[in-house]
Amino acid sequence: MITPVQRAAAALLVLLALFATVGPLAWPDHAAQDLSRFLEPPSLAEPLGRDHLGRSVVARLAHATQLSLLMAVLCVATALLVGSLGGIIAAWRGGWVDTVLHGLSEAFIALPALLVVLIFSAVANGDLWTLYVGLALAQWVEYFRMVRSRSGLVLAGPAVEAAGMLRLGPSHVIRRHLWPELRPLLTTMATFGVGSSILALSTLGFVGIGVRPPTPELGLMVTEAFPYYHEAPWMSLAPVLVLTILLIGLLSLRNKEAGL
């Protein structure tokens, strides 16, 4: 049953998604500087004012929200696809295929996920493509291990054995037996993964090793606004509020999928 809190969280996520979609169209130039408008307070034309370089804060926030959501969804989709396919293949084929894939996953587990992201971030020097690869690599193992374990149980069951005797083929097994079993788990993990990716990307930007200026990013916006907090608190509060809404909303949706 959907609670009022979950409805509110879903509504806020929809509003943020609309802001990330429409905002960059309404405020397209996030890098335009006008030093004569240094720390200009909010107004009707500029709902969040201007930053220390005279740039539109709402424009930068819209582009940063869009970047965070797109990167997070792309990273999770890649990790889910690679991990799920690898897990199904390992459980289905067994033997040396399972040994090789399992050994590869163990090698990644030996490295903390944050370390993997940090290594790729250091190499990336602000390049979005390399950051995307690092975040995806840090997450695929979770999907692989879960899918491999659950698929092994399903494939060893009598229903799949009967499907094999009837020569129904792999597509039937995946569609009728594996997917119904894996879908709730993958949905919950993906929802949590999106939140983790957004938080990781913001953390990297906050400490200065993620996306490089002038590209707007939520964590980077917080760092840039800190020296001017007393003069213009809205500059740092706006990205923090967006991050809070995103993470709480995704957490509420995850609890719904998990039946909590």
Secondary structure, 3 states (H helix, E strand, C coil): CCCHHHHHHHHHHHHHHHHHHHHHHHCCCCCCCCHHHCCCCCCCCCCCCECCCCCEHHHHHHHHHHHHHHHHHHHHHHHHHHHHHHHHHHHHHCHHHHHHHHHHHHHHHHCCHHHHHHHHHHHHCCCHHHHHHHHHHHHHHHHHHHHHHHHHHHHCCHHHHHHHHCCCCHHHHHHHHHHHHHHHHHHHHHHHHHHHHHHHHHHHHHHCCCCCCCCCCHHHHHHHHHHHCCCCCHHHHHHHHHHHHHHHHHHHHHHHHHCC
